[in-house]
Amino acid sequence: MTLEQRLQRLEDDRAIRDVKARYLRAADSRDVEAIRACFTPDARIEFEGFPPFDNRDAFVAVYQQMACVKGIFDIHHGANGVVRFEDDRHAHGQWSLFFHNINLPTRMLTQFGVEYDDSFVKGDDGVWRMTISRSRRTSALVHKVDAQGHATVTAMGELEGMFGES
């Protein structure tokens, strides 16, 4: 690999890490247009516990219904990113995620450990975007908060059946 190719690979690696970070930050700030910009129009999005989406607009519509609601607060902390290149325009990335949700209407606190498995493509415009994003929950902790503010664990660790899934 030439020096120029190595430099380009480093810049591409950084751009991929940045698009994932922009997505997570946009999810926290409820910036639907920034979320949309992180995906190709025909992106495949498969998050455990949700139906699969075969385009970014369908995903964004469901995200708006669930997360862009008064009293819903999310925190997505991604870490441990690993990027692997297939070629100059295609890459694969894996991230660990700590997800925390505060749901005031239901008085629930939810935490998930999640593993992301993503595919990225560099468009003709030179911008990297996610073309496939899959997530799998690895752990969960759910609290119900009573009127006095006391939290009681309602689910911990075991995911099967926790959310009506088997």
N, C-alpha and C positions, 0 to 999 in steps of 0.2 A: 504494500500500500504506500502510495506517495505521501509526502508531507501534506500536500493540499488535500488529499483524500482523508488523511487522518484528522486534519483540522475540521473538515466538513462533517466527519463522523461525530466529533466532539460537539459541534454546533447542533447537529441533528439530535443527539442524545439530550442535550440541554433543552431543545425545543419540545421534545416529547415529554420530558419531565415537567416543563412549564405548562403544556396543555392539560396534563392531568391535574396539576395544582390549580390552574384556572377553573377547571371543572369543579373541583371540590370547594374552592372558595365561592364560586358562583352559586353552588347548591346551598351553602350556608347563608349567603346574602340574598337568596331568592331572585337572582338575576337570570331570568329565563333566556334572554337573548345571548348572554355570555355562555350559558349551558349549550344552547343550540349551536353556537359557533365552534364548540369543541368537537362536534361530531360531523361526519359526512352526512348528506341528506338521506342516504339509504343505510345508515348505520343499523347494525343489529345489536339490541340491548337486552340482555338476559340477566336480571337481578333476581336472586332467589327470593321467593315469596311474592313475586309479581308476574303477570303474564309477560311473555316475550314481546318485544317491539321490533318491527322490521323497518322503522324509519325514525329519525330524530323527532319529527313533529308529533307523532303519536306519544312518544315518551315524554316530551315536554308538556303536552296537554295533561297527562296524568300527574306529572310532577306538580304542575300548577294547582290542580285540584287537591292534592294531598299536602303539599308543603307551603303553598302561598296562601295560608289561612291564618287569620288572627289567632294568636296564642300557641302557634307551633314554632319551635325553635330547634334548629339542627346544628350539630357540630360534626364535621367530617375531618378527621386528622389522618392523613395518609402518610405512610412511612415505608421504609425498606424497599424502595423501588429498584427493580432490576430490568434493564432494557437489553434486548437482544435484536440485532438487525438481521433480516433475511436478505436484503439488498439495499440499494440506495434510496428506495421509495417505500419500503415495507419494514415494519418493526413490530415487535411483541414486547409487552410490558406486564410486570406483576407488581402489585402493591398490597401492603397490609393496611387495613383501615380500622380506626376506632371511631365508631359512630355513636353519638349521644343525641337523644331526642327528648325534649321537654314538650309535653302536650297538656296545656292548661285546660282545655275543654274536658278532657277525660281524666285529668289529674294523674297522669302516668309519666314515669321516667323510664326510658328504654335505652339500653346500651348494647351494642353489637360489636363483636370482633368479626371482621369481614376480610376476605381475600379477593382481590380483583385480578382478572386475567383479561388483558386488553390487546387489541391489534390496532396498529396505526398505519396510516398511509400519508405520504407526502403528495399533496395536490399539485396540479400544474402551476398554481400560484406560489408554490414553494412553502406552503403552510402545512404543518402536520396536524392531522385530526384523527380522532378515534373512529374506526370503522366497525369494530366489534368491542363491546364491553360486557363482561360477564362478572358476576359477583356471587360469592358463596359465603353464607354466614358460618362462622366457626364457634361462636359462643354468644350467649345472651344473658342479660340481667334486666329484669323488669320490676319496677316498683310502682305501687299504688300509693298516692299521697292523700291522707285524710284531710278533713277541714281544718284541723289544728296544725297541719304541716308535717305530720309524722309519716315517714315512708315505711311501707311494709313490702318485703320481697314477695312477689307473686309468681315469679318464674326465675330459674337460675340454671345456667349451664346447658341442660338438655333442650335441644331445639325441636325434636320431633313432637308434633302435635301441639306445640306451644301456641301457634297462630292459626290453628285450624288446618294444619298441613299434616300429612302422614308420610 
